[in-house]
């Protein structure tokens, strides 16, 4: 059976969607590592600074996985 463009395109869209979610998860993981380091140092200014980005990443993740 020959593969048509319509059969390939949805798979590429899925791949792009998965890659986008993985980028968000990677950024969130890095943020959590930075936050953990700050907490261990009792650096609450850094923890507070990270909160807005943490919420934004969580919202972006949620919108991507529920789309």
PQR file with spaces between the fields and no chain letter, atoms N, CA, C, O and H, PARSE charges and radii, in Angstrom:
ATOM       1  N    UNK     1       0.847   -1.183    0.000 -0.4000 1.5000
ATOM       2  CA   UNK     1       0.000    0.000    0.000 -0.0000 2.0000
ATOM       3  C    UNK     1       0.890    1.241    0.000  0.5500 1.7000
ATOM       4  O    UNK     1       1.823    1.345    0.795 -0.5500 1.4000
ATOM       5  N    UNK     2       0.599    2.158   -0.877 -0.4000 1.5000
ATOM       6  CA   UNK     2       1.394    3.380   -1.003 -0.0000 2.0000
ATOM       7  C    UNK     2       0.994    4.385    0.069  0.5500 1.7000
ATOM       8  O    UNK     2      -0.177    4.502    0.431 -0.5500 1.4000
ATOM       9  H    UNK     2      -0.160    2.073   -1.523  0.4000 1.0000
ATOM      10  N    UNK     3       1.990    5.104    0.564 -0.4000 1.5000
ATOM      11  CA   UNK     3       1.739    6.150    1.547 -0.0000 2.0000
ATOM      12  C    UNK     3       1.408    7.436    0.816  0.5500 1.7000
ATOM      13  O    UNK     3       2.130    7.854   -0.089 -0.5500 1.4000
ATOM      14  H    UNK     3       2.940    5.009    0.270  0.4000 1.0000
ATOM      15  N    UNK     4       0.311    8.058    1.213 -0.4000 1.5000
ATOM      16  CA   UNK     4      -0.082    9.317    0.587 -0.0000 2.0000
ATOM      17  C    UNK     4       0.285   10.478    1.497  0.5500 1.7000
ATOM      18  O    UNK     4       0.594   10.282    2.672 -0.5500 1.4000
ATOM      19  H    UNK     4      -0.276    7.719    1.948  0.4000 1.0000
ATOM      20  N    UNK     5       0.253   11.680    0.954 -0.4000 1.5000
ATOM      21  CA   UNK     5       0.579   12.873    1.723 -0.0000 2.0000
ATOM      22  C    UNK     5      -0.359   13.027    2.917  0.5500 1.7000
ATOM      23  O    UNK     5       0.072   13.457    3.986 -0.5500 1.4000
ATOM      24  H    UNK     5       0.002   11.840   -0.001  0.4000 1.0000
ATOM      25  N    UNK     6      -1.633   12.682    2.749 -0.4000 1.5000
ATOM      26  CA   UNK     6      -2.576   12.830    3.861 -0.0000 2.0000
ATOM      27  C    UNK     6      -2.277   11.843    4.979  0.5500 1.7000
ATOM      28  O    UNK     6      -2.596   12.108    6.138 -0.5500 1.4000
ATOM      29  H    UNK     6      -1.983   12.333    1.880  0.4000 1.0000
ATOM      30  N    UNK     7      -1.668   10.709    4.647 -0.4000 1.5000
ATOM      31  CA   UNK     7      -1.303    9.765    5.693 -0.0000 2.0000
ATOM      32  C    UNK     7      -0.072   10.237    6.458  0.5500 1.7000
ATOM      33  O    UNK     7       0.056    9.941    7.646 -0.5500 1.4000
ATOM      34  H    UNK     7      -1.408   10.494    3.705  0.4000 1.0000
ATOM      35  N    UNK     8       0.821   10.950    5.821 -0.4000 1.5000
ATOM      36  CA   UNK     8       2.053   11.400    6.450 -0.0000 2.0000
ATOM      37  C    UNK     8       1.834   12.673    7.250  0.5500 1.7000
ATOM      38  O    UNK     8       2.402   12.819    8.332 -0.5500 1.4000
ATOM      39  H    UNK     8       0.717   11.190    4.856  0.4000 1.0000
ATOM      40  N    UNK     9       1.031   13.590    6.752 -0.4000 1.5000
ATOM      41  CA   UNK     9       0.870   14.887    7.397 -0.0000 2.0000
ATOM      42  C    UNK     9       0.369   14.809    8.840  0.5500 1.7000
ATOM      43  O    UNK     9       0.931   15.494    9.695 -0.5500 1.4000
ATOM      44  H    UNK     9       0.569   13.471    5.873  0.4000 1.0000
ATOM      45  N    UNK    10      -0.661   14.009    9.160 -0.4000 1.5000
ATOM      46  CA   UNK    10      -1.081   13.944   10.559 -0.0000 2.0000
ATOM      47  C    UNK    10       0.033   13.451   11.482  0.5500 1.7000
ATOM      48  O    UNK    10       0.137   13.916   12.617 -0.5500 1.4000
ATOM      49  H    UNK    10      -1.117   13.453    8.466  0.4000 1.0000
ATOM      50  N    UNK    11       0.851   12.537   11.026 -0.4000 1.5000
ATOM      51  CA   UNK    11       1.953   12.054   11.839 -0.0000 2.0000
ATOM      52  C    UNK    11       2.965   13.158   12.099  0.5500 1.7000
ATOM      53  O    UNK    11       3.517   13.242   13.197 -0.5500 1.4000
ATOM      54  H    UNK    11       0.767   12.159   10.104  0.4000 1.0000
ATOM      55  N    UNK    12       3.220   14.008   11.103 -0.4000 1.5000
ATOM      56  CA   UNK    12       4.143   15.127   11.285 -0.0000 2.0000
ATOM      57  C    UNK    12       3.558   16.132   12.268  0.5500 1.7000
ATOM      58  O    UNK    12       4.286   16.685   13.093 -0.5500 1.4000
ATOM      59  H    UNK    12       2.772   13.939   10.211  0.4000 1.0000
ATOM      60  N    UNK    13       2.249   16.377   12.188 -0.4000 1.5000
ATOM      61  CA   UNK    13       1.610   17.286   13.144 -0.0000 2.0000
ATOM      62  C    UNK    13       1.720   16.728   14.559  0.5500 1.7000
ATOM      63  O    UNK    13       1.999   17.464   15.505 -0.5500 1.4000
ATOM      64  H    UNK    13       1.658   15.928   11.517  0.4000 1.0000
ATOM      65  N    UNK    14       1.501   15.437   14.697 -0.4000 1.5000
ATOM      66  CA   UNK    14       1.618   14.800   16.002 -0.0000 2.0000
ATOM      67  C    UNK    14       3.045   14.913   16.515  0.5500 1.7000
ATOM      68  O    UNK    14       3.264   15.205   17.690 -0.5500 1.4000
ATOM      69  H    UNK    14       1.273   14.838   13.929  0.4000 1.0000
ATOM      70  N    UNK    15       4.009   14.683   15.643 -0.4000 1.5000
ATOM      71  CA   UNK    15       5.420   14.791   16.038 -0.0000 2.0000
ATOM      72  C    UNK    15       5.736   16.205   16.507  0.5500 1.7000
ATOM      73  O    UNK    15       6.408   16.387   17.523 -0.5500 1.4000
ATOM      74  H    UNK    15       3.831   14.445   14.688  0.4000 1.0000
ATOM      75  N    UNK    16       5.260   17.199   15.781 -0.4000 1.5000
ATOM      76  CA   UNK    16       5.494   18.598   16.171 -0.0000 2.0000
ATOM      77  C    UNK    16       4.837   18.919   17.506  0.5500 1.7000
ATOM      78  O    UNK    16       5.411   19.621   18.338 -0.5500 1.4000
ATOM      79  H    UNK    16       4.714   17.051   14.956  0.4000 1.0000
ATOM      80  N    UNK    17       3.627   18.397   17.704 -0.4000 1.5000
ATOM      81  CA   UNK    17       2.922   18.621   18.968 -0.0000 2.0000
ATOM      82  C    UNK    17       3.675   17.979   20.130  0.5500 1.7000
ATOM      83  O    UNK    17       3.820   18.588   21.190 -0.5500 1.4000
ATOM      84  H    UNK    17       3.161   17.826   17.028  0.4000 1.0000
ATOM      85  N    UNK    18       4.148   16.770   19.936 -0.4000 1.5000
ATOM      86  CA   UNK    18       4.895   16.078   20.991 -0.0000 2.0000
ATOM      87  C    UNK    18       6.195   16.813   21.288  0.5500 1.7000
ATOM      88  O    UNK    18       6.569   16.964   22.451 -0.5500 1.4000
ATOM      89  H    UNK    18       4.031   16.275   19.075  0.4000 1.0000
ATOM      90  N    UNK    19       6.883   17.269   20.255 -0.4000 1.5000
ATOM      91  CA   UNK    19       8.126   18.019   20.466 -0.0000 2.0000
ATOM      92  C    UNK    19       7.870   19.309   21.232  0.5500 1.7000
ATOM      93  O    UNK    19       8.668   19.690   22.089 -0.5500 1.4000
ATOM      94  H    UNK    19       6.579   17.147   19.310  0.4000 1.0000
ATOM      95  N    UNK    20       6.778   19.975   20.934 -0.4000 1.5000
ATOM      96  CA   UNK    20       6.433   21.208   21.646 -0.0000 2.0000
ATOM      97  C    UNK    20       6.165   20.926   23.127  0.5500 1.7000
ATOM      98  O    UNK    20       6.609   21.679   23.993 -0.5500 1.4000
ATOM      99  H    UNK    20       6.130   19.665   20.238  0.4000 1.0000
ATOM     100  N    UNK    21       5.447   19.850   23.413 -0.4000 1.5000
ATOM     101  CA   UNK    21       5.177   19.477   24.802 -0.0000 2.0000
ATOM     102  C    UNK    21       6.484   19.124   25.510  0.5500 1.7000
ATOM     103  O    UNK    21       6.687   19.497   26.665 -0.5500 1.4000
ATOM     104  H    UNK    21       5.087   19.238   22.709  0.4000 1.0000
ATOM     105  N    UNK    22       7.361   18.410   24.824 -0.4000 1.5000
ATOM     106  CA   UNK    22       8.641   18.030   25.424 -0.0000 2.0000
ATOM     107  C    UNK    22       9.492   19.261   25.737  0.5500 1.7000
ATOM     108  O    UNK    22      10.187   19.285   26.752 -0.5500 1.4000
ATOM     109  H    UNK    22       7.195   18.106   23.886  0.4000 1.0000
ATOM     110  N    UNK    23       9.447   20.277   24.884 -0.4000 1.5000
ATOM     111  CA   UNK    23      10.185   21.513   25.153 -0.0000 2.0000
ATOM     112  C    UNK    23       9.649   22.206   26.396  0.5500 1.7000
ATOM     113  O    UNK    23      10.420   22.729   27.200 -0.5500 1.4000
ATOM     114  H    UNK    23       8.882   20.258   24.059  0.4000 1.0000
ATOM     115  N    UNK    24       8.336   22.211   26.554 -0.4000 1.5000
ATOM     116  CA   UNK    24       7.730   22.819   27.743 -0.0000 2.0000
ATOM     117  C    UNK    24       8.143   22.030   28.989  0.5500 1.7000
ATOM     118  O    UNK    24       8.494   22.619   30.011 -0.5500 1.4000
ATOM     119  H    UNK    24       7.710   21.786   25.901  0.4000 1.0000
ATOM     120  N    UNK    25       8.100   20.716   28.902 -0.4000 1.5000
ATOM     121  CA   UNK    25       8.495   19.889   30.048 -0.0000 2.0000
ATOM     122  C    UNK    25       9.969   20.080   30.392  0.5500 1.7000
ATOM     123  O    UNK    25      10.339   20.095   31.566 -0.5500 1.4000
ATOM     124  H    UNK    25       7.815   20.237   28.071  0.4000 1.0000
ATOM     125  N    UNK    26      10.803   20.224   29.376 -0.4000 1.5000
ATOM     126  CA   UNK    26      12.228   20.460   29.626 -0.0000 2.0000
ATOM     127  C    UNK    26      12.441   21.801   30.329  0.5500 1.7000
ATOM     128  O    UNK    26      13.201   21.893   31.293 -0.5500 1.4000
ATOM     129  H    UNK    26      10.502   20.212   28.422  0.4000 1.0000
ATOM     130  N    UNK    27      11.766   22.830   29.840 -0.4000 1.5000
ATOM     131  CA   UNK    27      11.886   24.155   30.464 -0.0000 2.0000
ATOM     132  C    UNK    27      11.369   24.116   31.905  0.5500 1.7000
ATOM     133  O    UNK    27      11.962   24.724   32.796 -0.5500 1.4000
ATOM     134  H    UNK    27      11.148   22.755   29.057  0.4000 1.0000
ATOM     135  N    UNK    28      10.267   23.403   32.128 -0.4000 1.5000
ATOM     136  CA   UNK    28       9.702   23.291   33.473 -0.0000 2.0000
ATOM     137  C    UNK    28      10.661   22.538   34.397  0.5500 1.7000
ATOM     138  O    UNK    28      10.839   22.909   35.557 -0.5500 1.4000
ATOM     139  H    UNK    28       9.785   22.909   31.404  0.4000 1.0000
ATOM     140  N    UNK    29      11.268   21.487   33.874 -0.4000 1.5000
ATOM     141  CA   UNK    29      12.241   20.719   34.659 -0.0000 2.0000
ATOM     142  C    UNK    29      13.432   21.588   35.065  0.5500 1.7000
ATOM     143  O    UNK    29      13.885   21.534   36.208 -0.5500 1.4000
ATOM     144  H    UNK    29      11.123   21.186   32.932  0.4000 1.0000
ATOM     145  N    UNK    30      13.931   22.379   34.132 -0.4000 1.5000
ATOM     146  CA   UNK    30      15.050   23.273   34.439 -0.0000 2.0000
ATOM     147  C    UNK    30      14.653   24.311   35.493  0.5500 1.7000
ATOM     148  O    UNK    30      15.424   24.619   36.402 -0.5500 1.4000
ATOM     149  H    UNK    30      13.563   22.422   33.203  0.4000 1.0000
ATOM     150  N    UNK    31      13.451   24.833   35.354 -0.4000 1.5000
ATOM     151  CA   UNK    31      12.964   25.803   36.336 -0.0000 2.0000
ATOM     152  C    UNK    31      12.872   25.167   37.726  0.5500 1.7000
ATOM     153  O    UNK    31      13.265   25.781   38.717 -0.5500 1.4000
ATOM     154  H    UNK    31      12.825   24.582   34.616  0.4000 1.0000
ATOM     155  N    UNK    32      12.359   23.948   37.796 -0.4000 1.5000
ATOM     156  CA   UNK    32      12.239   23.272   39.087 -0.0000 2.0000
ATOM     157  C    UNK    32      13.609   22.992   39.703  0.5500 1.7000
ATOM     158  O    UNK    32      13.769   23.072   40.921 -0.5500 1.4000
ATOM     159  H    UNK    32      12.039   23.450   36.990  0.4000 1.0000
ATOM     160  N    UNK    33      14.580   22.669   38.882 -0.4000 1.5000
ATOM     161  CA   UNK    33      15.937   22.469   39.393 -0.0000 2.0000
ATOM     162  C    UNK    33      16.491   23.777   39.962  0.5500 1.7000
ATOM     163  O    UNK    33      17.111   23.790   41.025 -0.5500 1.4000
ATOM     164  H    UNK    33      14.450   22.604   37.892  0.4000 1.0000
ATOM     165  N    UNK    34      16.260   24.872   39.239 -0.4000 1.5000
ATOM     166  CA   UNK    34      16.711   26.182   39.727 -0.0000 2.0000
ATOM     167  C    UNK    34      15.992   26.547   41.026  0.5500 1.7000
ATOM     168  O    UNK    34      16.602   27.075   41.956 -0.5500 1.4000
ATOM     169  H    UNK    34      15.756   24.862   38.375  0.4000 1.0000
ATOM     170  N    UNK    35      14.707   26.263   41.078 -0.4000 1.5000
ATOM     171  CA   UNK    35      13.932   26.561   42.284 -0.0000 2.0000
ATOM     172  C    UNK    35      14.422   25.718   43.468  0.5500 1.7000
ATOM     173  O    UNK    35      14.542   26.229   44.581 -0.5500 1.4000
ATOM     174  H    UNK    35      14.212   25.834   40.323  0.4000 1.0000
ATOM     175  N    UNK    36      14.702   24.449   43.237 -0.4000 1.5000
ATOM     176  CA   UNK    36      15.195   23.576   44.299 -0.0000 2.0000
ATOM     177  C    UNK    36      16.532   24.071   44.836  0.5500 1.7000
ATOM     178  O    UNK    36      16.757   24.091   46.046 -0.5500 1.4000
ATOM     179  H    UNK    36      14.605   24.034   42.333  0.4000 1.0000
ATOM     180  N    UNK    37      17.410   24.466   43.935 -0.4000 1.5000
ATOM     181  CA   UNK    37      18.703   25.016   44.353 -0.0000 2.0000
ATOM     182  C    UNK    37      18.504   26.260   45.204  0.5500 1.7000
ATOM     183  O    UNK    37      19.154   26.426   46.236 -0.5500 1.4000
ATOM     184  H    UNK    37      17.228   24.450   42.952  0.4000 1.0000
ATOM     185  N    UNK    38      17.607   27.130   44.770 -0.4000 1.5000
ATOM     186  CA   UNK    38      17.332   28.351   45.522 -0.0000 2.0000
ATOM     187  C    UNK    38      16.748   28.032   46.899  0.5500 1.7000
ATOM     188  O    UNK    38      17.111   28.665   47.890 -0.5500 1.4000
ATOM     189  H    UNK    38      17.079   26.996   43.931  0.4000 1.0000
ATOM     190  N    UNK    39      15.851   27.060   46.960 -0.4000 1.5000
ATOM     191  CA   UNK    39      15.256   26.688   48.246 -0.0000 2.0000
ATOM     192  C    UNK    39      16.302   26.124   49.195  0.5500 1.7000
ATOM     193  O    UNK    39      16.282   26.411   50.392 -0.5500 1.4000
ATOM     194  H    UNK    39      15.556   26.546   46.155  0.4000 1.0000
ATOM     195  N    UNK    40      17.212   25.326   48.662 -0.4000 1.5000
ATOM     196  CA   UNK    40      18.271   24.770   49.517 -0.0000 2.0000
ATOM     197  C    UNK    40      19.166   25.855   50.094  0.5500 1.7000
ATOM     198  O    UNK    40      19.742   25.695   51.170 -0.5500 1.4000
ATOM     199  H    UNK    40      17.228   25.093   47.690  0.4000 1.0000
ATOM     200  N    UNK    41      19.277   26.967   49.359 -0.4000 1.5000
ATOM     201  CA   UNK    41      20.097   28.096   49.814 -0.0000 2.0000
ATOM     202  C    UNK    41      19.267   29.124   50.579  0.5500 1.7000
ATOM     203  O    UNK    41      19.791   30.159   50.990 -0.5500 1.4000
ATOM     204  H    UNK    41      18.809   27.096   48.485  0.4000 1.0000
ATOM     205  N    UNK    42      17.994   28.850   50.771 -0.4000 1.5000
ATOM     206  CA   UNK    42      17.053   29.802   51.390 -0.0000 2.0000
ATOM     207  C    UNK    42      17.035   31.122   50.629  0.5500 1.7000
ATOM     208  O    UNK    42      16.930   32.192   51.229 -0.5500 1.4000
ATOM     209  H    UNK    42      17.569   28.009   50.437  0.4000 1.0000
ATOM     210  N    UNK    43      17.137   31.040   49.317 -0.4000 1.5000
ATOM     211  CA   UNK    43      17.124   32.217   48.442 -0.0000 2.0000
ATOM     212  C    UNK    43      15.689   32.448   47.967  0.5500 1.7000
ATOM     213  O    UNK    43      15.321   32.096   46.846 -0.5500 1.4000
ATOM     214  H    UNK    43      17.222   30.171   48.830  0.4000 1.0000
ATOM     215  N    UNK    44      14.898   33.044   48.842 -0.4000 1.5000
ATOM     216  CA   UNK    44      13.483   33.189   48.564 -0.0000 2.0000
ATOM     217  C    UNK    44      13.173   34.265   47.527  0.5500 1.7000
ATOM     218  O    UNK    44      12.097   34.249   46.929 -0.5500 1.4000
ATOM     219  H    UNK    44      15.197   33.331   49.753  0.4000 1.0000
ATOM     220  N    UNK    45      14.082   35.183   47.308 -0.4000 1.5000
ATOM     221  CA   UNK    45      13.895   36.167   46.234 -0.0000 2.0000
ATOM     222  C    UNK    45      13.887   35.460   44.884  0.5500 1.7000
ATOM     223  O    UNK    45      13.060   35.762   44.024 -0.5500 1.4000
ATOM     224  H    UNK    45      14.956   35.196   47.794  0.4000 1.0000
ATOM     225  N    UNK    46      14.807   34.519   44.700 -0.4000 1.5000
ATOM     226  CA   UNK    46      14.844   33.760   43.447 -0.0000 2.0000
ATOM     227  C    UNK    46      13.597   32.892   43.312  0.5500 1.7000
ATOM     228  O    UNK    46      13.013   32.801   42.233 -0.5500 1.4000
ATOM     229  H    UNK    46      15.480   34.273   45.398  0.4000 1.0000
ATOM     230  N    UNK    47      13.193   32.260   44.400 -0.4000 1.5000
ATOM     231  CA   UNK    47      11.985   31.429   44.372 -0.0000 2.0000
ATOM     232  C    UNK    47      10.783   32.274   43.951  0.5500 1.7000
ATOM     233  O    UNK    47       9.996   31.858   43.101 -0.5500 1.4000
ATOM     234  H    UNK    47      13.667   32.334   45.277  0.4000 1.0000
ATOM     235  N    UNK    48      10.642   33.456   44.545 -0.4000 1.5000
ATOM     236  CA   UNK    48       9.536   34.350   44.184 -0.0000 2.0000
ATOM     237  C    UNK    48       9.616   34.773   42.719  0.5500 1.7000
ATOM     238  O    UNK    48       8.597   34.846   42.031 -0.5500 1.4000
ATOM     239  H    UNK    48      11.281   33.794   45.236  0.4000 1.0000
ATOM     240  N    UNK    49      10.829   35.050   42.247 -0.4000 1.5000
ATOM     241  CA   UNK    49      11.011   35.473   40.856 -0.0000 2.0000
ATOM     242  C    UNK    49      10.597   34.381   39.873  0.5500 1.7000
ATOM     243  O    UNK    49      10.126   34.679   38.775 -0.5500 1.4000
ATOM     244  H    UNK    49      11.657   34.990   42.806  0.4000 1.0000
ATOM     245  N    UNK    50      10.768   33.141   40.254 -0.4000 1.5000
ATOM     246  CA   UNK    50      10.463   32.019   39.358 -0.0000 2.0000
ATOM     247  C    UNK    50       8.975   31.691   39.281  0.5500 1.7000
ATOM     248  O    UNK    50       8.550   31.003   38.353 -0.5500 1.4000
ATOM     249  H    UNK    50      11.151   32.899   41.145  0.4000 1.0000
ATOM     250  N    UNK    51       8.186   32.159   40.221 -0.4000 1.5000
ATOM     251  CA   UNK    51       6.783   31.753   40.301 -0.0000 2.0000
ATOM     252  C    UNK    51       5.960   32.122   39.070  0.5500 1.7000
ATOM     253  O    UNK    51       5.156   31.312   38.607 -0.5500 1.4000
ATOM     254  H    UNK    51       8.531   32.717   40.975  0.4000 1.0000
ATOM     255  N    UNK    52       6.139   33.305   38.542 -0.4000 1.5000
ATOM     256  CA   UNK    52       5.354   33.712   37.366 -0.0000 2.0000
ATOM     257  C    UNK    52       5.660   32.813   36.170  0.5500 1.7000
ATOM     258  O    UNK    52       4.754   32.398   35.447 -0.5500 1.4000
ATOM     259  H    UNK    52       6.791   33.963   38.918  0.4000 1.0000
ATOM     260  N    UNK    53       6.935   32.520   35.973 -0.4000 1.5000
ATOM     261  CA   UNK    53       7.310   31.649   34.859 -0.0000 2.0000
ATOM     262  C    UNK    53       6.817   30.224   35.095  0.5500 1.7000
ATOM     263  O    UNK    53       6.432   29.528   34.156 -0.5500 1.4000
ATOM     264  H    UNK    53       7.670   32.858   36.560  0.4000 1.0000
ATOM     265  N    UNK    54       6.832   29.806   36.335 -0.4000 1.5000
ATOM     266  CA   UNK    54       6.347   28.466   36.692 -0.0000 2.0000
ATOM     267  C    UNK    54       4.865   28.339   36.334  0.5500 1.7000
ATOM     268  O    UNK    54       4.443   27.338   35.755 -0.5500 1.4000
ATOM     269  H    UNK    54       7.145   30.372   37.098  0.4000 1.0000
ATOM     270  N    UNK    55       4.093   29.344   36.677 -0.4000 1.5000
ATOM     271  CA   UNK    55       2.661   29.335   36.360 -0.0000 2.0000
ATOM     272  C    UNK    55       2.438   29.387   34.852  0.5500 1.7000
ATOM     273  O    UNK    55       1.545   28.716   34.333 -0.5500 1.4000
ATOM     274  H    UNK    55       4.436   30.157   37.147  0.4000 1.0000
ATOM     275  N    UNK    56       3.240   30.175   34.150 -0.4000 1.5000
ATOM     276  CA   UNK    56       3.104   30.285   32.694 -0.0000 2.0000
ATOM     277  C    UNK    56       3.419   28.955   32.016  0.5500 1.7000
ATOM     278  O    UNK    56       2.713   28.542   31.096 -0.5500 1.4000
ATOM     279  H    UNK    56       3.964   30.720   34.571  0.4000 1.0000
ATOM     280  N    UNK    57       4.468   28.290   32.464 -0.4000 1.5000
ATOM     281  CA   UNK    57       4.818   26.991   31.883 -0.0000 2.0000
ATOM     282  C    UNK    57       3.742   25.949   32.176  0.5500 1.7000
ATOM     283  O    UNK    57       3.417   25.138   31.309 -0.5500 1.4000
ATOM     284  H    UNK    57       5.042   28.625   33.211  0.4000 1.0000
ATOM     285  N    UNK    58       3.195   25.961   33.371 -0.4000 1.5000
ATOM     286  CA   UNK    58       2.123   25.023   33.717 -0.0000 2.0000
ATOM     287  C    UNK    58       0.889   25.268   32.846  0.5500 1.7000
ATOM     288  O    UNK    58       0.245   24.323   32.392 -0.5500 1.4000
ATOM     289  H    UNK    58       3.459   26.620   34.075  0.4000 1.0000
ATOM     290  N    UNK    59       0.570   26.530   32.618 -0.4000 1.5000
ATOM     291  CA   UNK    59      -0.581   26.868   31.769 -0.0000 2.0000
ATOM     292  C    UNK    59      -0.330   26.456   30.319  0.5500 1.7000
ATOM     293  O    UNK    59      -1.230   25.945   29.652 -0.5500 1.4000
ATOM     294  H    UNK    59       1.094   27.298   32.987  0.4000 1.0000
ATOM     295  N    UNK    60       0.887   26.676   29.835 -0.4000 1.5000
ATOM     296  CA   UNK    60       1.220   26.285   28.468 -0.0000 2.0000
ATOM     297  C    UNK    60       1.145   24.766   28.311  0.5500 1.7000
ATOM     298  O    UNK    60       0.617   24.266   27.318 -0.5500 1.4000
ATOM     299  H    UNK    60       1.618   27.091   30.377  0.4000 1.0000
ATOM     300  N    UNK    61       1.669   24.045   29.280 -0.4000 1.5000
ATOM     301  CA   UNK    61       1.595   22.588   29.236 -0.0000 2.0000
ATOM     302  C    UNK    61       0.130   22.140   29.189  0.5500 1.7000
ATOM     303  O    UNK    61      -0.250   21.316   28.358 -0.5500 1.4000
ATOM     304  H    UNK    61       2.098   24.451   30.086  0.4000 1.0000
ATOM     305  N    UNK    62      -0.666   22.681   30.072 -0.4000 1.5000
ATOM     306  CA   UNK    62      -2.068   22.299   30.136 -0.0000 2.0000
ATOM     307  C    UNK    62      -2.787   22.577   28.806  0.5500 1.7000
ATOM     308  O    UNK    62      -3.569   21.754   28.330 -0.5500 1.4000
ATOM     309  H    UNK    62      -0.357   23.351   30.747  0.4000 1.0000
ATOM     310  N    UNK    63      -2.511   23.741   28.219 -0.4000 1.5000
ATOM     311  CA   UNK    63      -3.182   24.068   26.959 -0.0000 2.0000
ATOM     312  C    UNK    63      -2.739   23.145   25.830  0.5500 1.7000
ATOM     313  O    UNK    63      -3.531   22.830   24.942 -0.5500 1.4000
ATOM     314  H    UNK    63      -1.876   24.409   28.606  0.4000 1.0000
ATOM     315  N    UNK    64      -1.496   22.714   25.853 -0.4000 1.5000
ATOM     316  CA   UNK    64      -0.998   21.818   24.798 -0.0000 2.0000
ATOM     317  C    UNK    64      -1.531   20.396   24.935  0.5500 1.7000
ATOM     318  O    UNK    64      -1.814   19.750   23.926 -0.5500 1.4000
ATOM     319  H    UNK    64      -0.852   22.970   26.574  0.4000 1.0000
ATOM     320  N    UNK    65      -1.670   19.904   26.140 -0.4000 1.5000
ATOM     321  CA   UNK    65      -2.113   18.521   26.304 -0.0000 2.0000
ATOM     322  C    UNK    65      -3.628   18.388   26.274  0.5500 1.7000
ATOM     323  O    UNK    65      -4.147   17.285   26.101 -0.5500 1.4000
ATOM     324  H    UNK    65      -1.439   20.429   26.959  0.4000 1.0000
ATOM     325  N    UNK    66      -4.342   19.486   26.438 -0.4000 1.5000
ATOM     326  CA   UNK    66      -5.812   19.415   26.373 -0.0000 2.0000
ATOM     327  C    UNK    66      -6.355   19.937   25.054  0.5500 1.7000
ATOM     328  O    UNK    66      -7.569   19.964   24.854 -0.5500 1.4000
ATOM     329  H    UNK    66      -3.921   20.383   26.578  0.4000 1.0000
ATOM     330  N    UNK    67      -5.477   20.351   24.152 -0.4000 1.5000
ATOM     331  CA   UNK    67      -5.925   20.890   22.856 -0.0000 2.0000
ATOM     332  C    UNK    67      -6.462   19.809   21.959  0.5500 1.7000
ATOM     333  O    UNK    67      -6.879   20.090   20.836 -0.5500 1.4000
ATOM     334  H    UNK    67      -4.491   20.329   24.314  0.4000 1.0000
